[in-house]
Amino acid sequence: NAHNFPLDLAAIDVPSING
């Protein structure tokens, strides 16, 4: 999940804090 702000912990590509 490169769209997430922290490290890829869940391997789910969803928009997170950093979008």
CHARMM internal coordinates of N, CA and C (Angstrom, degrees):
IC EDIT
DIST 1 N 1 CA 1.4668
DIST 1 CA 1 C 1.5317
ANGL 1 N 1 CA 1 C 110.93
DIST 1 C 2 N 1.2897
ANGL 1 CA 1 C 2 N 114.91
DIHE 1 N 1 CA 1 C 2 N 82.97
DIST 2 N 2 CA 1.4690
ANGL 1 C 2 N 2 CA 120.25
DIHE 1 CA 1 C 2 N 2 CA -177.54
DIST 2 CA 2 C 1.5231
ANGL 2 N 2 CA 2 C 111.75
DIHE 1 C 2 N 2 CA 2 C -69.82
DIST 2 C 3 N 1.3394
ANGL 2 CA 2 C 3 N 116.60
DIHE 2 N 2 CA 2 C 3 N -14.71
DIST 3 N 3 CA 1.4540
ANGL 2 C 3 N 3 CA 120.08
DIHE 2 CA 2 C 3 N 3 CA -178.73
DIST 3 CA 3 C 1.5222
ANGL 3 N 3 CA 3 C 112.18
DIHE 2 C 3 N 3 CA 3 C -80.07
DIST 3 C 4 N 1.3130
ANGL 3 CA 3 C 4 N 116.01
DIHE 3 N 3 CA 3 C 4 N -11.41
DIST 4 N 4 CA 1.4604
ANGL 3 C 4 N 4 CA 119.15
DIHE 3 CA 3 C 4 N 4 CA -177.29
DIST 4 CA 4 C 1.5228
ANGL 4 N 4 CA 4 C 111.58
DIHE 3 C 4 N 4 CA 4 C -85.09
DIST 4 C 5 N 1.3144
ANGL 4 CA 4 C 5 N 116.22
DIHE 4 N 4 CA 4 C 5 N 150.65
DIST 5 N 5 CA 1.4556
ANGL 4 C 5 N 5 CA 121.69
DIHE 4 CA 4 C 5 N 5 CA -177.79
DIST 5 CA 5 C 1.5351
ANGL 5 N 5 CA 5 C 112.33
DIHE 4 C 5 N 5 CA 5 C -71.62
DIST 5 C 6 N 1.3452
ANGL 5 CA 5 C 6 N 119.21
DIHE 5 N 5 CA 5 C 6 N -48.19
DIST 6 N 6 CA 1.4600
ANGL 5 C 6 N 6 CA 119.76
DIHE 5 CA 5 C 6 N 6 CA 179.02
DIST 6 CA 6 C 1.5217
ANGL 6 N 6 CA 6 C 111.20
DIHE 5 C 6 N 6 CA 6 C -79.12
DIST 6 C 7 N 1.3281
ANGL 6 CA 6 C 7 N 116.64
DIHE 6 N 6 CA 6 C 7 N -169.62
DIST 7 N 7 CA 1.4606
ANGL 6 C 7 N 7 CA 120.84
DIHE 6 CA 6 C 7 N 7 CA 178.21
DIST 7 CA 7 C 1.5134
ANGL 7 N 7 CA 7 C 110.50
DIHE 6 C 7 N 7 CA 7 C -67.46
DIST 7 C 8 N 1.3233
ANGL 7 CA 7 C 8 N 115.15
DIHE 7 N 7 CA 7 C 8 N 161.15
DIST 8 N 8 CA 1.4538
ANGL 7 C 8 N 8 CA 120.27
DIHE 7 CA 7 C 8 N 8 CA -178.61
DIST 8 CA 8 C 1.5236
ANGL 8 N 8 CA 8 C 109.38
DIHE 7 C 8 N 8 CA 8 C -76.26
DIST 8 C 9 N 1.3265
ANGL 8 CA 8 C 9 N 115.60
DIHE 8 N 8 CA 8 C 9 N 87.92
DIST 9 N 9 CA 1.4631
ANGL 8 C 9 N 9 CA 120.35
DIHE 8 CA 8 C 9 N 9 CA -175.79
DIST 9 CA 9 C 1.5196
ANGL 9 N 9 CA 9 C 111.86
DIHE 8 C 9 N 9 CA 9 C -91.64
DIST 9 C 10 N 1.3424
ANGL 9 CA 9 C 10 N 115.81
DIHE 9 N 9 CA 9 C 10 N -28.91
DIST 10 N 10 CA 1.4584
ANGL 9 C 10 N 10 CA 119.23
DIHE 9 CA 9 C 10 N 10 CA -172.23
DIST 10 CA 10 C 1.5278
ANGL 10 N 10 CA 10 C 112.62
DIHE 9 C 10 N 10 CA 10 C -109.18
DIST 10 C 11 N 1.3373
ANGL 10 CA 10 C 11 N 116.76
DIHE 10 N 10 CA 10 C 11 N -11.86
DIST 11 N 11 CA 1.4599
ANGL 10 C 11 N 11 CA 121.36
DIHE 10 CA 10 C 11 N 11 CA -179.00
DIST 11 CA 11 C 1.5226
ANGL 11 N 11 CA 11 C 111.29
DIHE 10 C 11 N 11 CA 11 C 59.71
DIST 11 C 12 N 1.3354
ANGL 11 CA 11 C 12 N 116.94
DIHE 11 N 11 CA 11 C 12 N 27.19
DIST 12 N 12 CA 1.4629
ANGL 11 C 12 N 12 CA 121.66
DIHE 11 CA 11 C 12 N 12 CA 177.05
DIST 12 CA 12 C 1.5264
ANGL 12 N 12 CA 12 C 108.03
DIHE 11 C 12 N 12 CA 12 C -114.25
DIST 12 C 13 N 1.3105
ANGL 12 CA 12 C 13 N 115.98
DIHE 12 N 12 CA 12 C 13 N 117.86
DIST 13 N 13 CA 1.4523
ANGL 12 C 13 N 13 CA 119.96
DIHE 12 CA 12 C 13 N 13 CA -174.45
DIST 13 CA 13 C 1.5254
ANGL 13 N 13 CA 13 C 111.00
DIHE 12 C 13 N 13 CA 13 C -82.36
DIST 13 C 14 N 1.3206
ANGL 13 CA 13 C 14 N 116.32
DIHE 13 N 13 CA 13 C 14 N 86.78
DIST 14 N 14 CA 1.4586
ANGL 13 C 14 N 14 CA 121.26
DIHE 13 CA 13 C 14 N 14 CA 179.12
DIST 14 CA 14 C 1.5218
ANGL 14 N 14 CA 14 C 109.48
DIHE 13 C 14 N 14 CA 14 C -131.10
DIST 14 C 15 N 1.3251
ANGL 14 CA 14 C 15 N 118.19
DIHE 14 N 14 CA 14 C 15 N 148.06
DIST 15 N 15 CA 1.4568
ANGL 14 C 15 N 15 CA 121.37
DIHE 14 CA 14 C 15 N 15 CA 177.97
DIST 15 CA 15 C 1.5272
ANGL 15 N 15 CA 15 C 111.24
DIHE 14 C 15 N 15 CA 15 C -62.91
DIST 15 C 16 N 1.3174
ANGL 15 CA 15 C 16 N 115.47
DIHE 15 N 15 CA 15 C 16 N 125.25
DIST 16 N 16 CA 1.4592
ANGL 15 C 16 N 16 CA 119.68
DIHE 15 CA 15 C 16 N 16 CA -178.15
DIST 16 CA 16 C 1.5300
ANGL 16 N 16 CA 16 C 109.43
DIHE 15 C 16 N 16 CA 16 C -113.90
DIST 16 C 17 N 1.3225
ANGL 16 CA 16 C 17 N 117.39
DIHE 16 N 16 CA 16 C 17 N -144.35
DIST 17 N 17 CA 1.4602
ANGL 16 C 17 N 17 CA 122.46
DIHE 16 CA 16 C 17 N 17 CA -177.62
DIST 17 CA 17 C 1.5343
ANGL 17 N 17 CA 17 C 110.36
DIHE 16 C 17 N 17 CA 17 C -58.47
DIST 17 C 18 N 1.3352
ANGL 17 CA 17 C 18 N 116.19
DIHE 17 N 17 CA 17 C 18 N -44.19
DIST 18 N 18 CA 1.4529
ANGL 17 C 18 N 18 CA 120.98
DIHE 17 CA 17 C 18 N 18 CA -176.75
DIST 18 CA 18 C 1.5304
ANGL 18 N 18 CA 18 C 111.74
DIHE 17 C 18 N 18 CA 18 C -87.21
DIST 18 C 19 N 1.3116
ANGL 18 CA 18 C 19 N 116.73
DIHE 18 N 18 CA 18 C 19 N -1.61
DIST 19 N 19 CA 1.4372
ANGL 18 C 19 N 19 CA 120.15
DIHE 18 CA 18 C 19 N 19 CA 179.55
DIST 19 CA 19 C 1.5139
ANGL 19 N 19 CA 19 C 113.03
DIHE 18 C 19 N 19 CA 19 C 64.68
END
COOR INIT
IC SEED 1 N 1 CA 1 C
IC BUILD
